[in-house]
Amino acid sequence: MDAVSPIILNLIIFVLAIYVGYHVVWNVTPALHTPLMAVTNAISAIVIVGAMLAAALTEGGLGKTMGVLAVALAAVNVFGGFLVTRRMLEMFKKKEKKAPAAGDKA
């Protein structure tokens, strides 16, 4: 019996990761969303450092291009994550009531 091809094995792992990730993300309660986003942003920042190291240590043009692309996508992910986290935190702030105008009668 032949061994399973590494491409098939990687494809199976990828599909399982999508399945598990989908169920993990959609079953998170709204109260945990903001702390999880903060942790995700920290992980993405680590990915940026790893992508910069990978891009710097490769010798081929394709490797450097993929490394630069990885840095750019991870940076967009971090920036977007901080924007979403800020918007989520603004939802929990109490809104100030407007003061009635001088000519208005209550």
C-alpha positions as CSV (number, residue, x, y, z in Angstrom):
1,M,0.0,0.0,0.0
2,D,1.4,3.4,-1.0
3,A,1.7,6.2,1.5
4,V,-0.7,9.1,1.3
5,S,0.5,11.9,-0.9
6,P,1.7,15.0,1.0
7,I,-0.6,17.2,-1.1
8,I,-3.6,15.1,-0.2
9,L,-2.6,15.1,3.5
10,N,-2.1,18.9,3.5
11,L,-5.5,19.4,1.7
12,I,-7.2,17.3,4.4
13,I,-5.6,19.4,7.1
14,F,-6.6,22.6,5.4
15,V,-10.3,21.5,5.0
16,L,-10.4,20.4,8.7
17,A,-8.9,23.7,9.8
18,I,-11.6,25.5,7.8
19,Y,-14.3,23.4,9.4
20,V,-13.0,23.7,12.9
21,G,-12.3,27.5,12.5
22,Y,-15.8,28.1,11.2
23,H,-17.4,26.4,14.2
24,V,-15.1,28.1,16.7
25,V,-15.7,31.6,15.3
26,W,-19.5,31.4,14.9
27,N,-20.0,29.9,18.4
28,V,-18.2,32.7,20.3
29,T,-20.5,34.8,22.5
30,P,-20.5,38.5,21.8
31,A,-19.0,39.3,25.2
32,L,-15.8,37.4,24.3
33,H,-15.4,39.0,20.9
34,T,-13.3,42.0,21.9
35,P,-10.8,40.1,24.1
36,L,-10.4,37.5,21.3
37,M,-9.8,40.2,18.7
38,A,-7.1,41.6,20.9
39,V,-5.4,38.3,21.1
40,T,-5.8,37.8,17.3
41,N,-4.1,41.1,16.7
42,A,-1.2,40.1,18.8
43,I,-0.8,36.8,16.9
44,S,-1.0,38.7,13.6
45,A,1.8,41.0,14.8
46,I,3.9,37.9,15.4
47,V,3.1,36.7,11.9
48,I,4.4,40.0,10.6
49,V,7.7,39.4,12.3
50,G,7.9,35.9,11.0
51,A,7.0,37.0,7.4
52,M,9.7,39.7,7.5
53,L,12.3,37.1,8.6
54,A,11.1,34.6,5.9
55,A,11.3,37.4,3.3
56,A,14.7,38.5,4.4
57,L,16.2,35.0,4.5
58,T,15.0,33.7,1.1
59,E,17.2,34.0,-1.9
60,G,14.7,33.5,-4.8
61,G,12.6,36.3,-6.2
62,L,9.4,34.3,-5.7
63,G,10.2,33.7,-2.0
64,K,10.8,37.4,-1.5
65,T,7.6,38.4,-3.3
66,M,5.6,36.0,-1.2
67,G,7.2,37.3,1.9
68,V,6.4,40.9,1.1
69,L,2.8,39.8,0.3
70,A,2.6,38.0,3.6
71,V,3.8,41.1,5.5
72,A,1.3,43.3,3.6
73,L,-1.6,41.0,4.3
74,A,-0.7,40.5,7.9
75,A,-0.4,44.3,8.3
76,V,-3.9,44.8,6.8
77,N,-5.2,42.1,9.2
78,V,-3.7,43.9,12.2
79,F,-4.9,47.3,11.2
80,G,-8.4,46.0,10.4
81,G,-8.5,44.1,13.7
82,F,-7.7,47.2,15.7
83,L,-10.5,49.1,13.8
84,V,-13.0,46.4,14.6
85,T,-11.9,46.2,18.2
86,R,-12.3,49.9,18.6
87,R,-15.8,49.9,17.1
88,M,-16.8,47.0,19.4
89,L,-15.5,48.9,22.5
90,E,-17.5,52.0,21.4
91,M,-20.7,50.0,21.4
92,F,-20.2,49.4,25.1
93,K,-19.8,53.1,26.0
94,K,-22.7,55.0,27.4
95,K,-24.1,57.6,25.1
96,E,-24.5,61.1,26.4
97,K,-27.9,62.6,26.3
98,K,-28.2,65.8,24.4
99,A,-29.0,68.9,26.5
100,P,-32.3,70.6,25.5
101,A,-31.9,73.8,23.5
102,A,-32.7,77.1,25.2
103,G,-35.9,77.7,23.2
104,D,-37.3,74.2,23.5
105,K,-39.9,73.3,26.1
106,A,-39.9,69.9,27.7
